[in-house]
Amino acid sequence: MKHKIITSIVVPTLLILTGTISYLVIKYNWSYEIASYAIFLFTLVYILIFERINPLKSKWKPKKSVIWTDLKHFLFSAAIFDALGKMLALSMVLYIQNYFFKESNFWSTLPFFITYIIANLIGEFLPYLYHRISHKGNPNSFFSLLLWNIHSIHHLPTSLNWFKTNWIHPINMLLNTLLKMFPLLILGFSKDIIFLVGITHIVIAYLSHANIKTKKSFWDYIIVTPQIHHFHHSTKMEEAKNFSNILPFWDILFGTYYNRKGTVDKVGVMNYKESNYPKTKAYVKQLTYPLTSFKKCCA
């Protein structure tokens, strides 16, 4: 009974808590940069706690054999390139907006929450296209293979948990941030909206990879939950859809949404004779792989 309750409330509770913190940050004009990092750390602790008390799969718990690679991705890829990078990117976007772009008066005529939803949908569109194209892996296209090589690092793990969110190439992180933030900058969204979009991305990105038991619910049609994002990492091509990172709207609109009762069986990349993916322990090779190796198939 206890675990059924946890399964039902774990997703909305995190959204309510981080949403409340974000509201207080805006209301009292606290530092957006510090708040971004604080919410990142809060999300980390929250997910680690629930991964321990209500895990989806016990075999997905962090293993000693790859813990050092997990930590390297966390310390370098996440804490430096991703979390700090997002914080600096957010600061840069807000700075540029102050001096080079004016906030559009149009958005102030709409209810704040409606503007927030619109900004998230706009911010998701280009990353959705980039993500979907990255999975093509066209053997006749240098550009297509390069994008898959960059993104494939994120799909190397054969288990999913909080640490595995951090398995993402720095180039992948940079492209995601730029493609999300600059359209919002050009369209003149306010600092508060851009801050909230960034926070939403951090929270849901880590939640969607968590090894936490959830169940098929209406939340799967509102945000990218663990339930639907785990299928994106599936080794079965018919399940490996769901290219949206935060909101599943574009997947639903363009027919790439996938969900079903139950959970994903196996996650990772599909190995072919031509593939030469780096080993899960080879952190440096994972960083250099996109620029030094090309393969004829994708996963």
C-alpha positions in Angstrom: 0.0 0.0 0.0 2.8 2.4 1.0 4.6 1.8 -2.3 1.4 2.3 -4.4 1.0 5.7 -2.7 4.6 6.7 -3.4 4.2 5.6 -7.0 1.3 7.9 -7.5 2.6 11.0 -5.7 6.4 11.0 -6.5 6.1 12.9 -9.8 3.6 15.6 -8.8 5.2 16.1 -5.4 8.6 17.0 -7.0 6.8 19.4 -9.4 5.0 21.1 -6.6 8.1 21.5 -4.4 10.4 22.8 -7.1 7.5 25.0 -8.4 7.0 26.5 -5.0 10.7 27.2 -4.6 10.8 28.8 -8.1 7.8 31.0 -7.2 9.6 32.2 -4.0 12.7 33.0 -6.0 10.8 35.2 -8.4 8.6 36.8 -5.7 11.5 37.8 -3.5 13.9 38.5 -6.3 16.5 36.0 -5.2 19.6 35.2 -7.4 18.5 33.1 -10.3 22.0 31.6 -10.7 22.2 30.4 -7.1 18.6 29.2 -7.1 19.2 27.2 -10.3 22.0 25.3 -8.6 20.0 24.9 -5.3 17.1 23.4 -7.2 19.4 21.1 -9.1 20.9 19.8 -5.8 17.4 19.5 -4.2 16.2 17.4 -7.2 19.3 15.3 -6.9 18.6 14.5 -3.2 14.9 13.9 -3.9 15.5 11.4 -6.7 18.2 9.6 -4.8 15.9 9.1 -1.8 13.1 7.7 -3.9 15.4 5.6 -6.0 16.4 3.9 -2.8 12.9 3.4 -1.2 10.9 2.7 -4.3 13.1 1.6 -7.2 11.6 0.4 -10.5 14.3 -2.2 -11.1 16.8 -3.4 -8.5 19.3 -4.3 -11.2 19.4 -0.6 -12.3 20.9 0.5 -9.0 24.4 2.1 -9.4 27.0 -0.6 -9.7 30.6 -0.5 -8.3 31.9 -1.6 -11.7 30.9 1.7 -13.4 30.5 4.0 -10.4 33.7 5.9 -11.3 32.5 6.6 -14.8 29.1 7.7 -13.3 31.0 10.1 -11.0 33.1 11.4 -13.9 30.0 12.1 -15.9 28.5 13.7 -12.9 31.5 15.8 -11.8 32.6 16.9 -15.3 29.6 16.4 -17.7 26.9 17.4 -15.3 28.3 19.6 -12.5 30.6 21.5 -14.8 29.4 21.2 -18.4 25.7 20.8 -17.8 24.5 22.3 -14.5 27.2 25.1 -14.4 26.9 25.4 -18.2 23.1 25.9 -18.0 23.6 28.4 -15.1 26.1 30.4 -17.2 24.0 30.1 -20.3 21.0 31.3 -18.5 23.0 34.2 -17.1 24.4 35.0 -20.6 20.9 34.9 -22.2 19.5 37.2 -19.5 22.5 39.6 -19.9 22.1 39.6 -23.7 18.4 40.2 -23.4 19.0 43.2 -21.1 21.4 44.9 -23.5 20.5 43.7 -27.0 16.9 42.5 -26.9 13.8 44.1 -25.4 11.2 42.1 -23.7 8.1 41.9 -25.8 5.0 43.7 -24.4 2.9 41.0 -26.1 3.7 38.3 -23.5 2.7 40.6 -20.6 -0.9 40.8 -22.0 -1.3 37.0 -21.4 -1.7 35.3 -18.1 1.7 34.4 -16.6 1.1 30.6 -16.6 -0.1 30.6 -20.2 3.1 32.5 -21.2 5.1 29.9 -19.3 3.4 27.0 -21.1 3.9 28.7 -24.5 7.6 29.4 -23.8 8.1 25.7 -22.8 6.5 24.5 -26.0 8.5 26.9 -28.2 11.7 26.0 -26.3 11.1 22.3 -26.8 10.5 22.5 -30.6 14.1 22.8 -31.9 15.6 20.4 -29.3 12.8 17.9 -30.3 13.8 18.1 -34.0 17.5 17.9 -33.2 16.9 14.9 -31.0 14.8 13.1 -33.6 17.3 13.8 -36.4 20.1 12.6 -34.1 18.5 9.1 -34.1 18.4 8.8 -37.9 22.1 7.7 -38.2 22.0 7.8 -42.0 25.1 5.9 -43.1 25.3 8.0 -46.2 25.4 11.3 -44.4 28.5 12.5 -42.5 26.3 15.1 -40.6 23.7 12.5 -39.6 26.3 10.1 -38.3 28.1 12.8 -36.5 24.9 13.8 -34.7 24.2 10.1 -33.7 27.8 9.6 -32.6 27.4 12.6 -30.3 24.1 11.5 -28.9 24.9 7.8 -28.7 27.0 8.4 -25.5 23.7 9.1 -23.7 22.3 5.7 -24.8 25.3 3.6 -23.8 24.2 2.7 -20.3 22.2 -0.6 -19.9 20.5 0.7 -16.9 18.7 4.0 -16.0 19.0 6.0 -12.8 19.8 9.5 -11.6 23.5 9.1 -12.5 22.7 8.0 -16.1 21.1 11.4 -16.8 24.6 12.8 -16.8 25.9 10.5 -19.5 25.6 13.1 -22.2 28.3 14.6 -24.4 29.2 18.3 -23.9 28.4 19.1 -27.5 24.9 17.5 -27.0 24.4 19.7 -23.9 25.5 22.9 -25.7 23.2 22.3 -28.7 20.3 21.5 -26.4 20.8 24.7 -24.4 21.3 27.0 -27.4 18.3 25.5 -29.4 16.1 25.9 -26.3 17.1 29.3 -25.0 17.8 31.5 -28.1 14.3 31.3 -29.6 12.9 32.5 -26.2 15.5 35.3 -26.2 14.6 36.4 -29.8 10.9 36.3 -29.1 11.3 38.6 -26.1 10.2 36.4 -23.1 10.9 37.9 -19.7 13.7 36.9 -17.3 11.2 35.2 -15.0 9.9 33.0 -17.8 13.3 32.1 -19.1 14.4 31.2 -15.6 11.4 29.0 -15.1 11.9 27.2 -18.5 15.5 26.5 -17.4 14.4 25.1 -14.0 11.7 23.0 -15.6 14.3 21.5 -17.9 16.6 20.6 -15.1 14.0 19.0 -12.9 12.2 17.0 -15.6 15.4 15.9 -17.3 16.7 14.2 -14.1 13.3 12.9 -13.1 12.6 11.3 -16.5 15.8 9.1 -16.1 15.2 8.2 -12.5 15.0 4.5 -11.4 11.7 5.3 -9.6 8.6 3.2 -9.9 5.7 5.1 -11.5 2.7 4.0 -13.4 0.9 4.9 -16.6 -1.1 8.0 -15.9 -2.3 11.3 -17.2 1.0 12.8 -16.2 2.6 11.0 -19.1 0.7 13.3 -21.5 1.7 16.5 -19.6 5.4 16.1 -18.9 8.1 13.6 -19.9 7.9 11.1 -17.0 10.1 8.1 -16.2 7.3 5.9 -17.5 7.6 7.3 -21.1 11.2 8.3 -21.3 12.5 4.9 -20.3 10.9 3.6 -23.5 13.0 6.1 -25.5 16.1 4.2 -24.2 14.6 0.8 -25.2 16.6 -1.5 -27.4 13.4 -2.3 -29.3 13.0 0.1 -32.2 9.2 0.2 -32.0 9.5 1.5 -28.4 12.5 3.9 -28.9 10.5 7.0 -29.6 9.5 9.9 -27.4 12.1 12.4 -28.5 10.7 15.3 -26.4 12.9 16.2 -23.4 10.4 18.0 -21.2 6.9 18.1 -22.6 5.5 15.3 -24.9 3.5 17.8 -26.9 5.6 17.6 -30.1 5.8 13.8 -29.9 2.0 13.6 -29.6 1.6 16.1 -32.5 4.0 14.4 -34.9 3.2 10.8 -34.1 6.4 9.8 -32.2 4.7 9.3 -28.8 4.9 5.8 -27.3 3.5 4.5 -24.1 2.0 1.3 -22.7 1.3 -0.5 -19.5 4.3 -2.1 -17.9 8.0 -1.1 -18.1 10.8 -1.2 -20.6 12.7 -4.5 -20.8 16.2 -3.6 -21.9 17.8 -0.3 -22.5 21.0 0.7 -24.3 22.3 0.7 -27.9 21.9 -2.1 -30.3 25.3 -3.5 -31.3 26.1 -4.4 -34.9 29.2 -5.8 -36.3 30.1 -2.4 -37.7 29.6 -0.6 -34.4 32.5 0.3 -32.2 30.9 2.1 -29.3 33.3 2.9 -26.4 33.2 0.8 -23.3 31.1 1.9 -20.4 34.2 2.5 -18.3 36.1 4.5 -20.9 35.1 8.1 -20.1 37.7 9.8 -22.2 37.0 7.7 -25.2 33.3 8.5 -24.8 34.2 12.2 -25.1 36.4 11.7 -28.2 34.3 9.0 -29.8 32.0 11.4 -31.9 35.0 12.9 -33.6 37.1 9.8 -34.1 34.6 7.1 -35.1 31.7 6.6 -37.4 29.5 3.5 -37.8 27.0 2.2 -40.3 24.1 1.7 -38.0 22.3 3.5 -35.3 20.2 2.5 -32.4 
